[in-house]
Amino acid sequence: MNNIILRDLGRDIERFWEDVRELYRGGISPEDIRHITTGCENAPSVDVYRADDHFTLVLELPGLGEKDFDIQVKSGMLSISGKFPVRDREGETLVRREAMEGEFCRSFELPEDVDSEHIEAGFKNGVLELKLPRSGKAPEKHVKVEVH
């Protein structure tokens, strides 16, 4: 249990300093997508790209299928959640675990100009890619994003 807490703390600290470095370099603006820390045990890696007309989020979800995670937008927050399988091996004792297992989630505060009704999602080879178009004020309602 302590290893999980330390791992999560380490990830949160690294994300904090990553945001500080980006802010210092002028890479993050008030119009960008911001990661919101949640109480989840696991947080998959994500890359965020910005273009003039959209954002792209790329998440690594190894070993999962389309039905193993959920994507929702509600009140300007994009949330991705699901569950990584437990990988026990018969006749062997786990010595070190770096692979994620169990429930995971990531949440992001969206800028007001993201059109949440037209988010596109693709999933291939364990990589989830979300394209978030920028075209106006995000509606204040619940939207379920389907993966194609």
Phi, psi and omega per residue, in radians:
M1 nan -0.722 -3.140
N2 -1.111 -0.616 3.103
N3 -1.088 -0.656 3.119
I4 -1.138 -0.801 3.141
I5 -1.077 -0.804 3.133
L6 -1.132 -0.696 3.114
R7 -1.091 -0.801 3.131
D8 -1.114 -0.738 3.122
L9 -1.095 -0.752 3.111
G10 -1.069 -0.749 3.100
R11 -1.111 -0.762 -3.136
D12 -1.108 -0.724 3.126
I13 -1.143 -0.757 3.126
E14 -1.092 -0.741 3.104
R15 -1.100 -0.690 3.116
F16 -1.045 -0.882 -3.114
W17 -1.176 -0.573 3.059
E18 -1.075 -0.762 3.094
D19 -1.130 -0.703 3.119
V20 -1.105 -0.778 3.114
R21 -1.063 -0.760 3.121
E22 -1.121 -0.728 3.125
L23 -1.091 -0.758 3.138
Y24 -1.087 -0.698 3.133
R25 -1.364 -0.105 -3.114
G26 1.455 0.266 -3.080
G27 -1.406 -0.411 -3.133
I28 -1.923 2.278 3.085
S29 -2.128 2.940 3.129
P30 -1.065 -0.319 -3.133
E31 -1.533 -0.020 -3.097
D32 -1.514 2.874 3.075
I33 -1.326 2.320 3.135
R34 -2.061 2.351 3.086
H35 -1.255 2.379 3.075
I36 -1.962 2.159 3.132
T37 -1.247 2.335 3.111
T38 -2.119 3.051 -3.109
G39 -1.496 0.277 -3.113
C40 -1.242 2.640 3.133
E41 -1.233 -0.645 -3.087
N42 -2.143 2.593 3.077
A43 -2.435 1.817 -3.122
P44 -1.076 2.707 3.107
S45 -1.117 2.536 3.112
V46 -2.495 2.457 2.983
D47 -1.981 2.404 3.140
V48 -2.086 2.213 3.113
Y49 -2.029 2.576 3.122
R50 -2.143 2.343 3.002
A51 -2.211 3.006 -3.126
D52 -1.054 -0.631 -3.033
D53 -1.948 0.025 3.135
H54 -2.882 2.907 2.922
F55 -1.975 2.662 3.010
T56 -2.227 2.257 3.046
L57 -1.937 2.317 3.120
V58 -2.155 2.053 -3.126
L59 -2.018 2.444 3.082
E60 -1.626 2.069 -3.140
L61 -2.260 1.135 -3.054
P62 -1.093 2.440 3.079
G63 1.419 0.024 -3.122
L64 -1.813 2.761 3.003
G65 -1.956 3.028 -3.091
E66 -0.992 -0.517 -3.080
K67 -1.509 -0.043 -3.076
D68 -1.584 -0.008 3.132
F69 -2.537 2.869 -3.083
D70 -2.304 2.439 3.121
I71 -2.141 2.220 -3.139
Q72 -2.431 2.634 3.012
V73 -2.175 2.222 3.139
K74 -2.607 2.215 3.098
S75 0.908 0.771 3.084
G76 1.360 0.165 3.127
M77 -2.022 2.262 3.035
L78 -1.713 2.181 -3.132
S79 -2.179 2.368 3.081
I80 -2.179 2.168 -3.104
S81 -2.480 2.812 3.128
G82 3.044 -2.741 -3.088
K83 -2.553 2.180 3.023
F84 -1.426 2.499 3.139
P85 -1.210 2.655 3.026
V86 -1.431 2.253 -3.082
R87 -1.950 1.445 3.053
D88 -1.655 2.543 3.125
R89 -2.056 2.193 -3.105
E90 -1.113 2.298 3.087
G91 1.402 0.089 -3.141
E92 -2.232 2.588 3.102
T93 -1.852 2.278 3.116
L94 -1.200 2.231 -3.139
V95 -1.807 -0.673 -3.141
R96 -2.593 2.370 3.108
R97 -2.157 2.175 3.010
E98 -2.031 -0.403 3.112
A99 -1.239 2.522 3.131
M100 -1.358 2.561 3.020
E101 -2.544 2.708 -3.131
G102 1.500 -2.931 -3.053
E103 -1.189 2.563 3.077
F104 -2.422 2.792 3.029
C105 -2.805 2.645 3.004
R106 -2.416 2.424 3.101
S107 -2.282 2.510 -3.097
F108 -2.375 2.362 3.032
E109 -1.466 2.138 -3.088
L110 -1.583 2.516 3.020
P111 -1.128 2.736 -3.088
E112 -1.104 -0.421 -3.084
D113 -1.510 0.088 3.079
V114 -1.391 2.250 3.120
D115 -1.544 1.584 -3.016
S116 -1.190 -0.296 3.117
E117 -1.347 -0.216 -3.091
H118 -2.130 0.490 3.072
I119 -1.200 2.358 3.094
E120 -1.912 2.411 -3.137
A121 -2.254 2.378 3.049
G122 -2.291 2.559 -3.118
F123 -2.394 2.108 -3.127
K124 -2.614 2.317 3.075
N125 0.924 0.715 3.085
G126 1.361 0.189 3.130
V127 -2.071 2.137 3.094
L128 -1.713 2.214 3.114
E129 -2.119 2.170 3.127
L130 -1.993 2.239 3.058
K131 -1.877 2.086 -3.090
L132 -1.934 1.797 -3.113
P133 -1.210 2.557 3.101
R134 -1.904 2.030 -3.106
S135 -2.745 0.139 -3.112
G136 2.798 -2.979 -3.102
K137 -1.311 2.318 3.123
A138 -1.200 2.302 3.123
P139 -1.196 2.594 3.135
E140 -1.611 1.196 3.083
K141 -2.609 2.962 -3.104
H142 -1.451 2.248 3.120
V143 -2.263 2.240 3.058
K144 -1.683 2.220 -3.109
V145 -1.674 2.207 3.121
E146 -1.644 2.465 3.110
V147 -1.630 2.337 -3.141
H148 -2.065 nan nan
